[in-house]
């Protein structure tokens, strides 16, 4: 059974719940109670964890659970109309479950397939790419015929890896075990020294020096250490880790093993985002091959005492788990709430052990650095931003896909290579990154200029940049983990205020409220998600102000919310539907 497979370990809770749900379709209370009893956790705790993750369901959802990727590039390719079409064909309202319980259709955050969208997920397990009206109609037929998704046409689920520009990471052949051999010849300290000489900085977005992170982890007190690969690339518009995991999984795992060698870890995890569940079997096969080849497990490559192995943990649809301390909480079977830092994970990480968490691409870079030397890597890119960087380019361009360049490459070069024309804006680094306008395309992707975790979304002059920012505002409101009030409430207020402008009810007053929200969110949230939530608003207000101005129709103050609608929950709770329980009341009330 699922619980036995995980030896009733409480830290495996998210995996246990995921797998139970895959068997039962949803998580009834009896199942949660059984899990609580087996794992020694309280029912409230288990319920609290299950309710945190978007891909876990405490109420029945359709036996066919269809989730349309709602990233802005999917929308630009017609995803909204396609979702409406599927809903019409199936007779189900968006977000609802059909009366017969067979199907539900809803939007979800970016599925990491922006190069081959519009895309959707079926039952959190299978992806369907390149949606068209014909494909949507055929999906509806499959659902009505109750055909299991495994029997649907295989070409619908085909995921391609379009690499249009390869440099050292994507273009150099790699023999599994070769970097490990080089590292063992250098010794543990020599390995760390090469990573430090390379100047490599983490590719997940924050840009922390990898060698320093490893040194801090190695030197932190603790009997056990841990290495974690953050494969939770949830930033809308990015999909380069998907390609690295599919085409270069040995490189990723070798990089993790090198980290284990350098810091003295025996245990590792790949935290794979839930939307990439379709990569699980492939990654498990790579781990199996490496164990069989003596590249994982006890005494790696015959080196006595060099023991290291890796488990894969599949996420459950929470963008915030890309933040490393939230990821560790999730790995331990908790809600993916970011931790208070310090202490940092290098000191107190997985189960209190010193832990180094690095991005997929960072581990790939490390393997090449050990083969060719830290000085070689440092000679690429710029002095402050060494090496190459892999980018996922999507949106209005002829060749969406993956491109690798030395850091310091100008955005205009990338636009030229991907076949972008008449471009008015590029969103670098996803919604939490930077929006560049046409006068800034000469700027370079580098930590000292425009840093990027690896996503470039291209918008030509047909696009309304207000609508781009509004889509991003909804993304942050949807993904706020709810832990701190400024973010939980502020992101929702931001999205609603943008909706008000979109509906043509905006006034100058709304613009000042938006700016107040920007200040509030930037200064008072617990983690980077809330702090970055207004970045798209700030950039587009500054650079594309006319797209806001033309929505300011009203000279008068108009409330941003429908007070009567807001009171509906209170009316439901108190069982009142009389006139005095509405706003405005239809007759005067007496005390
Ligand atoms: Fe959660 Fe947002 Fe607060 Fe981060 S800022 S802890 S995502 S509520």
Boltz pocket constraint, residues with backbone or C-beta under 6 A from the ligand:
constraints:
  - pocket:
      binder: B
      contacts: [[A, 320], [A, 337], [A, 338], [A, 479], [A, 480], [A, 481], [A, 482], [A, 483], [A, 484], [A, 485], [A, 487], [A, 488], [A, 525], [A, 526], [A, 527], [A, 528], [A, 529], [A, 530], [A, 531]]
      max_distance: 6.0
